[in-house]
Amino acid sequence: MSNEIPFEEALAKLEDIVKKMDDPSVSLEESMKLYKEGLELSTYCTKTLDKATLAIEQIQQKAQGMPDSSESA
């Protein structure tokens, strides 16, 4: 996604897309648009969570006195 939005907002939009796609009255064309947007949001959320997980792991390693992986070269 080119425009960085808060994780919570992206997740809320993704949940809304899922609800819309469950509606049988949504056209095939609209479903395809929603699917594409949902896939982009899902990828963004996954990458954001991966970054947060890495940051937490680095904090834990520093707290335990272990060098983090970014410091070893």
Phi and psi restraints in degrees (range 20) as a CNS / XPLOR table:
assign (resid 1 and name C) (resid 2 and name N)
       (resid 2 and name CA) (resid 2 and name C) 1.0 -75.8 20.0 2
assign (resid 2 and name N) (resid 2 and name CA)
       (resid 2 and name C) (resid 3 and name N) 1.0 -35.9 20.0 2
assign (resid 2 and name C) (resid 3 and name N)
       (resid 3 and name CA) (resid 3 and name C) 1.0 -95.9 20.0 2
assign (resid 3 and name N) (resid 3 and name CA)
       (resid 3 and name C) (resid 4 and name N) 1.0 112.2 20.0 2
assign (resid 3 and name C) (resid 4 and name N)
       (resid 4 and name CA) (resid 4 and name C) 1.0 -70.5 20.0 2
assign (resid 4 and name N) (resid 4 and name CA)
       (resid 4 and name C) (resid 5 and name N) 1.0 122.2 20.0 2
assign (resid 4 and name C) (resid 5 and name N)
       (resid 5 and name CA) (resid 5 and name C) 1.0 -117.8 20.0 2
assign (resid 5 and name N) (resid 5 and name CA)
       (resid 5 and name C) (resid 6 and name N) 1.0 158.6 20.0 2
assign (resid 5 and name C) (resid 6 and name N)
       (resid 6 and name CA) (resid 6 and name C) 1.0 -59.0 20.0 2
assign (resid 6 and name N) (resid 6 and name CA)
       (resid 6 and name C) (resid 7 and name N) 1.0 146.0 20.0 2
assign (resid 6 and name C) (resid 7 and name N)
       (resid 7 and name CA) (resid 7 and name C) 1.0 -53.5 20.0 2
assign (resid 7 and name N) (resid 7 and name CA)
       (resid 7 and name C) (resid 8 and name N) 1.0 -45.5 20.0 2
assign (resid 7 and name C) (resid 8 and name N)
       (resid 8 and name CA) (resid 8 and name C) 1.0 -61.0 20.0 2
assign (resid 8 and name N) (resid 8 and name CA)
       (resid 8 and name C) (resid 9 and name N) 1.0 -38.0 20.0 2
assign (resid 8 and name C) (resid 9 and name N)
       (resid 9 and name CA) (resid 9 and name C) 1.0 -68.2 20.0 2
assign (resid 9 and name N) (resid 9 and name CA)
       (resid 9 and name C) (resid 10 and name N) 1.0 -41.9 20.0 2
assign (resid 9 and name C) (resid 10 and name N)
       (resid 10 and name CA) (resid 10 and name C) 1.0 -63.1 20.0 2
assign (resid 10 and name N) (resid 10 and name CA)
       (resid 10 and name C) (resid 11 and name N) 1.0 -41.8 20.0 2
assign (resid 10 and name C) (resid 11 and name N)
       (resid 11 and name CA) (resid 11 and name C) 1.0 -65.5 20.0 2
assign (resid 11 and name N) (resid 11 and name CA)
       (resid 11 and name C) (resid 12 and name N) 1.0 -40.7 20.0 2
assign (resid 11 and name C) (resid 12 and name N)
       (resid 12 and name CA) (resid 12 and name C) 1.0 -63.4 20.0 2
assign (resid 12 and name N) (resid 12 and name CA)
       (resid 12 and name C) (resid 13 and name N) 1.0 -41.3 20.0 2
assign (resid 12 and name C) (resid 13 and name N)
       (resid 13 and name CA) (resid 13 and name C) 1.0 -63.9 20.0 2
assign (resid 13 and name N) (resid 13 and name CA)
       (resid 13 and name C) (resid 14 and name N) 1.0 -40.2 20.0 2
assign (resid 13 and name C) (resid 14 and name N)
       (resid 14 and name CA) (resid 14 and name C) 1.0 -63.5 20.0 2
assign (resid 14 and name N) (resid 14 and name CA)
       (resid 14 and name C) (resid 15 and name N) 1.0 -42.9 20.0 2
assign (resid 14 and name C) (resid 15 and name N)
       (resid 15 and name CA) (resid 15 and name C) 1.0 -62.3 20.0 2
assign (resid 15 and name N) (resid 15 and name CA)
       (resid 15 and name C) (resid 16 and name N) 1.0 -39.3 20.0 2
assign (resid 15 and name C) (resid 16 and name N)
       (resid 16 and name CA) (resid 16 and name C) 1.0 -64.3 20.0 2
assign (resid 16 and name N) (resid 16 and name CA)
       (resid 16 and name C) (resid 17 and name N) 1.0 -40.4 20.0 2
assign (resid 16 and name C) (resid 17 and name N)
       (resid 17 and name CA) (resid 17 and name C) 1.0 -62.5 20.0 2
assign (resid 17 and name N) (resid 17 and name CA)
       (resid 17 and name C) (resid 18 and name N) 1.0 -42.6 20.0 2
assign (resid 17 and name C) (resid 18 and name N)
       (resid 18 and name CA) (resid 18 and name C) 1.0 -60.5 20.0 2
assign (resid 18 and name N) (resid 18 and name CA)
       (resid 18 and name C) (resid 19 and name N) 1.0 -43.5 20.0 2
assign (resid 18 and name C) (resid 19 and name N)
       (resid 19 and name CA) (resid 19 and name C) 1.0 -61.7 20.0 2
assign (resid 19 and name N) (resid 19 and name CA)
       (resid 19 and name C) (resid 20 and name N) 1.0 -44.1 20.0 2
assign (resid 19 and name C) (resid 20 and name N)
       (resid 20 and name CA) (resid 20 and name C) 1.0 -63.4 20.0 2
assign (resid 20 and name N) (resid 20 and name CA)
       (resid 20 and name C) (resid 21 and name N) 1.0 -40.3 20.0 2
assign (resid 20 and name C) (resid 21 and name N)
       (resid 21 and name CA) (resid 21 and name C) 1.0 -69.7 20.0 2
assign (resid 21 and name N) (resid 21 and name CA)
       (resid 21 and name C) (resid 22 and name N) 1.0 -22.6 20.0 2
assign (resid 21 and name C) (resid 22 and name N)
       (resid 22 and name CA) (resid 22 and name C) 1.0 -75.7 20.0 2
assign (resid 22 and name N) (resid 22 and name CA)
       (resid 22 and name C) (resid 23 and name N) 1.0 -15.1 20.0 2
assign (resid 22 and name C) (resid 23 and name N)
       (resid 23 and name CA) (resid 23 and name C) 1.0 -77.4 20.0 2
assign (resid 23 and name N) (resid 23 and name CA)
       (resid 23 and name C) (resid 24 and name N) 1.0 117.7 20.0 2
assign (resid 23 and name C) (resid 24 and name N)
       (resid 24 and name CA) (resid 24 and name C) 1.0 -66.6 20.0 2
assign (resid 24 and name N) (resid 24 and name CA)
       (resid 24 and name C) (resid 25 and name N) 1.0 -14.3 20.0 2
assign (resid 24 and name C) (resid 25 and name N)
       (resid 25 and name CA) (resid 25 and name C) 1.0 -83.4 20.0 2
assign (resid 25 and name N) (resid 25 and name CA)
       (resid 25 and name C) (resid 26 and name N) 1.0 -6.6 20.0 2
assign (resid 25 and name C) (resid 26 and name N)
       (resid 26 and name CA) (resid 26 and name C) 1.0 -75.1 20.0 2
assign (resid 26 and name N) (resid 26 and name CA)
       (resid 26 and name C) (resid 27 and name N) 1.0 131.6 20.0 2
assign (resid 26 and name C) (resid 27 and name N)
       (resid 27 and name CA) (resid 27 and name C) 1.0 -68.8 20.0 2
assign (resid 27 and name N) (resid 27 and name CA)
       (resid 27 and name C) (resid 28 and name N) 1.0 162.4 20.0 2
assign (resid 27 and name C) (resid 28 and name N)
       (resid 28 and name CA) (resid 28 and name C) 1.0 -60.8 20.0 2
assign (resid 28 and name N) (resid 28 and name CA)
       (resid 28 and name C) (resid 29 and name N) 1.0 -44.2 20.0 2
assign (resid 28 and name C) (resid 29 and name N)
       (resid 29 and name CA) (resid 29 and name C) 1.0 -60.4 20.0 2
assign (resid 29 and name N) (resid 29 and name CA)
       (resid 29 and name C) (resid 30 and name N) 1.0 -45.3 20.0 2
assign (resid 29 and name C) (resid 30 and name N)
       (resid 30 and name CA) (resid 30 and name C) 1.0 -65.7 20.0 2
assign (resid 30 and name N) (resid 30 and name CA)
       (resid 30 and name C) (resid 31 and name N) 1.0 -39.6 20.0 2
assign (resid 30 and name C) (resid 31 and name N)
       (resid 31 and name CA) (resid 31 and name C) 1.0 -60.3 20.0 2
assign (resid 31 and name N) (resid 31 and name CA)
       (resid 31 and name C) (resid 32 and name N) 1.0 -39.6 20.0 2
assign (resid 31 and name C) (resid 32 and name N)
       (resid 32 and name CA) (resid 32 and name C) 1.0 -66.1 20.0 2
assign (resid 32 and name N) (resid 32 and name CA)
       (resid 32 and name C) (resid 33 and name N) 1.0 -41.1 20.0 2
assign (resid 32 and name C) (resid 33 and name N)
       (resid 33 and name CA) (resid 33 and name C) 1.0 -63.3 20.0 2
assign (resid 33 and name N) (resid 33 and name CA)
       (resid 33 and name C) (resid 34 and name N) 1.0 -44.3 20.0 2
assign (resid 33 and name C) (resid 34 and name N)
       (resid 34 and name CA) (resid 34 and name C) 1.0 -63.2 20.0 2
assign (resid 34 and name N) (resid 34 and name CA)
       (resid 34 and name C) (resid 35 and name N) 1.0 -40.7 20.0 2
assign (resid 34 and name C) (resid 35 and name N)
       (resid 35 and name CA) (resid 35 and name C) 1.0 -60.7 20.0 2
assign (resid 35 and name N) (resid 35 and name CA)
       (resid 35 and name C) (resid 36 and name N) 1.0 -45.9 20.0 2
assign (resid 35 and name C) (resid 36 and name N)
       (resid 36 and name CA) (resid 36 and name C) 1.0 -61.7 20.0 2
assign (resid 36 and name N) (resid 36 and name CA)
       (resid 36 and name C) (resid 37 and name N) 1.0 -46.7 20.0 2
assign (resid 36 and name C) (resid 37 and name N)
       (resid 37 and name CA) (resid 37 and name C) 1.0 -64.2 20.0 2
assign (resid 37 and name N) (resid 37 and name CA)
       (resid 37 and name C) (resid 38 and name N) 1.0 -40.7 20.0 2
assign (resid 37 and name C) (resid 38 and name N)
       (resid 38 and name CA) (resid 38 and name C) 1.0 -63.2 20.0 2
assign (resid 38 and name N) (resid 38 and name CA)
       (resid 38 and name C) (resid 39 and name N) 1.0 -39.9 20.0 2
assign (resid 38 and name C) (resid 39 and name N)
       (resid 39 and name CA) (resid 39 and name C) 1.0 -63.9 20.0 2
assign (resid 39 and name N) (resid 39 and name CA)
       (resid 39 and name C) (resid 40 and name N) 1.0 -41.9 20.0 2
assign (resid 39 and name C) (resid 40 and name N)
       (resid 40 and name CA) (resid 40 and name C) 1.0 -63.4 20.0 2
assign (resid 40 and name N) (resid 40 and name CA)
       (resid 40 and name C) (resid 41 and name N) 1.0 -43.4 20.0 2
assign (resid 40 and name C) (resid 41 and name N)
       (resid 41 and name CA) (resid 41 and name C) 1.0 -65.9 20.0 2
assign (resid 41 and name N) (resid 41 and name CA)
       (resid 41 and name C) (resid 42 and name N) 1.0 -40.2 20.0 2
assign (resid 41 and name C) (resid 42 and name N)
       (resid 42 and name CA) (resid 42 and name C) 1.0 -62.1 20.0 2
assign (resid 42 and name N) (resid 42 and name CA)
       (resid 42 and name C) (resid 43 and name N) 1.0 -43.7 20.0 2
assign (resid 42 and name C) (resid 43 and name N)
       (resid 43 and name CA) (resid 43 and name C) 1.0 -62.8 20.0 2
assign (resid 43 and name N) (resid 43 and name CA)
       (resid 43 and name C) (resid 44 and name N) 1.0 -44.4 20.0 2
assign (resid 43 and name C) (resid 44 and name N)
       (resid 44 and name CA) (resid 44 and name C) 1.0 -60.5 20.0 2
assign (resid 44 and name N) (resid 44 and name CA)
       (resid 44 and name C) (resid 45 and name N) 1.0 -46.2 20.0 2
assign (resid 44 and name C) (resid 45 and name N)
       (resid 45 and name CA) (resid 45 and name C) 1.0 -63.5 20.0 2
assign (resid 45 and name N) (resid 45 and name CA)
       (resid 45 and name C) (resid 46 and name N) 1.0 -41.9 20.0 2
assign (resid 45 and name C) (resid 46 and name N)
       (resid 46 and name CA) (resid 46 and name C) 1.0 -62.4 20.0 2
assign (resid 46 and name N) (resid 46 and name CA)
       (resid 46 and name C) (resid 47 and name N) 1.0 -45.3 20.0 2
assign (resid 46 and name C) (resid 47 and name N)
       (resid 47 and name CA) (resid 47 and name C) 1.0 -64.0 20.0 2
assign (resid 47 and name N) (resid 47 and name CA)
       (resid 47 and name C) (resid 48 and name N) 1.0 -39.5 20.0 2
assign (resid 47 and name C) (resid 48 and name N)
       (resid 48 and name CA) (resid 48 and name C) 1.0 -63.9 20.0 2
assign (resid 48 and name N) (resid 48 and name CA)
       (resid 48 and name C) (resid 49 and name N) 1.0 -43.3 20.0 2
assign (resid 48 and name C) (resid 49 and name N)
       (resid 49 and name CA) (resid 49 and name C) 1.0 -65.8 20.0 2
assign (resid 49 and name N) (resid 49 and name CA)
       (resid 49 and name C) (resid 50 and name N) 1.0 -38.4 20.0 2
assign (resid 49 and name C) (resid 50 and name N)
       (resid 50 and name CA) (resid 50 and name C) 1.0 -61.6 20.0 2
assign (resid 50 and name N) (resid 50 and name CA)
       (resid 50 and name C) (resid 51 and name N) 1.0 -42.2 20.0 2
assign (resid 50 and name C) (resid 51 and name N)
       (resid 51 and name CA) (resid 51 and name C) 1.0 -63.8 20.0 2
assign (resid 51 and name N) (resid 51 and name CA)
       (resid 51 and name C) (resid 52 and name N) 1.0 -41.9 20.0 2
assign (resid 51 and name C) (resid 52 and name N)
       (resid 52 and name CA) (resid 52 and name C) 1.0 -65.1 20.0 2
assign (resid 52 and name N) (resid 52 and name CA)
       (resid 52 and name C) (resid 53 and name N) 1.0 -41.1 20.0 2
assign (resid 52 and name C) (resid 53 and name N)
       (resid 53 and name CA) (resid 53 and name C) 1.0 -61.2 20.0 2
assign (resid 53 and name N) (resid 53 and name CA)
       (resid 53 and name C) (resid 54 and name N) 1.0 -45.2 20.0 2
assign (resid 53 and name C) (resid 54 and name N)
       (resid 54 and name CA) (resid 54 and name C) 1.0 -61.6 20.0 2
assign (resid 54 and name N) (resid 54 and name CA)
       (resid 54 and name C) (resid 55 and name N) 1.0 -43.4 20.0 2
assign (resid 54 and name C) (resid 55 and name N)
       (resid 55 and name CA) (resid 55 and name C) 1.0 -62.1 20.0 2
assign (resid 55 and name N) (resid 55 and name CA)
       (resid 55 and name C) (resid 56 and name N) 1.0 -41.4 20.0 2
assign (resid 55 and name C) (resid 56 and name N)
       (resid 56 and name CA) (resid 56 and name C) 1.0 -65.3 20.0 2
assign (resid 56 and name N) (resid 56 and name CA)
       (resid 56 and name C) (resid 57 and name N) 1.0 -42.3 20.0 2
assign (resid 56 and name C) (resid 57 and name N)
       (resid 57 and name CA) (resid 57 and name C) 1.0 -61.1 20.0 2
assign (resid 57 and name N) (resid 57 and name CA)
       (resid 57 and name C) (resid 58 and name N) 1.0 -40.8 20.0 2
assign (resid 57 and name C) (resid 58 and name N)
       (resid 58 and name CA) (resid 58 and name C) 1.0 -66.2 20.0 2
assign (resid 58 and name N) (resid 58 and name CA)
       (resid 58 and name C) (resid 59 and name N) 1.0 -39.6 20.0 2
assign (resid 58 and name C) (resid 59 and name N)
       (resid 59 and name CA) (resid 59 and name C) 1.0 -63.5 20.0 2
assign (resid 59 and name N) (resid 59 and name CA)
       (resid 59 and name C) (resid 60 and name N) 1.0 -43.6 20.0 2
assign (resid 59 and name C) (resid 60 and name N)
       (resid 60 and name CA) (resid 60 and name C) 1.0 -64.0 20.0 2
assign (resid 60 and name N) (resid 60 and name CA)
       (resid 60 and name C) (resid 61 and name N) 1.0 -40.6 20.0 2
assign (resid 60 and name C) (resid 61 and name N)
       (resid 61 and name CA) (resid 61 and name C) 1.0 -63.9 20.0 2
assign (resid 61 and name N) (resid 61 and name CA)
       (resid 61 and name C) (resid 62 and name N) 1.0 -42.0 20.0 2
assign (resid 61 and name C) (resid 62 and name N)
       (resid 62 and name CA) (resid 62 and name C) 1.0 -65.3 20.0 2
assign (resid 62 and name N) (resid 62 and name CA)
       (resid 62 and name C) (resid 63 and name N) 1.0 -38.9 20.0 2
assign (resid 62 and name C) (resid 63 and name N)
       (resid 63 and name CA) (resid 63 and name C) 1.0 -65.2 20.0 2
assign (resid 63 and name N) (resid 63 and name CA)
       (resid 63 and name C) (resid 64 and name N) 1.0 -29.0 20.0 2
assign (resid 63 and name C) (resid 64 and name N)
       (resid 64 and name CA) (resid 64 and name C) 1.0 -92.0 20.0 2
assign (resid 64 and name N) (resid 64 and name CA)
       (resid 64 and name C) (resid 65 and name N) 1.0 2.8 20.0 2
assign (resid 64 and name C) (resid 65 and name N)
       (resid 65 and name CA) (resid 65 and name C) 1.0 78.1 20.0 2
assign (resid 65 and name N) (resid 65 and name CA)
       (resid 65 and name C) (resid 66 and name N) 1.0 17.6 20.0 2
assign (resid 65 and name C) (resid 66 and name N)
       (resid 66 and name CA) (resid 66 and name C) 1.0 -98.6 20.0 2
assign (resid 66 and name N) (resid 66 and name CA)
       (resid 66 and name C) (resid 67 and name N) 1.0 139.9 20.0 2
assign (resid 66 and name C) (resid 67 and name N)
       (resid 67 and name CA) (resid 67 and name C) 1.0 -68.6 20.0 2
assign (resid 67 and name N) (resid 67 and name CA)
       (resid 67 and name C) (resid 68 and name N) 1.0 139.3 20.0 2
assign (resid 67 and name C) (resid 68 and name N)
       (resid 68 and name CA) (resid 68 and name C) 1.0 -80.5 20.0 2
assign (resid 68 and name N) (resid 68 and name CA)
       (resid 68 and name C) (resid 69 and name N) 1.0 164.7 20.0 2
assign (resid 68 and name C) (resid 69 and name N)
       (resid 69 and name CA) (resid 69 and name C) 1.0 -63.9 20.0 2
assign (resid 69 and name N) (resid 69 and name CA)
       (resid 69 and name C) (resid 70 and name N) 1.0 -24.2 20.0 2
assign (resid 69 and name C) (resid 70 and name N)
       (resid 70 and name CA) (resid 70 and name C) 1.0 -76.6 20.0 2
assign (resid 70 and name N) (resid 70 and name CA)
       (resid 70 and name C) (resid 71 and name N) 1.0 -17.6 20.0 2
assign (resid 70 and name C) (resid 71 and name N)
       (resid 71 and name CA) (resid 71 and name C) 1.0 -88.7 20.0 2
assign (resid 71 and name N) (resid 71 and name CA)
       (resid 71 and name C) (resid 72 and name N) 1.0 -20.7 20.0 2
assign (resid 71 and name C) (resid 72 and name N)
       (resid 72 and name CA) (resid 72 and name C) 1.0 -88.6 20.0 2
assign (resid 72 and name N) (resid 72 and name CA)
       (resid 72 and name C) (resid 73 and name N) 1.0 123.9 20.0 2
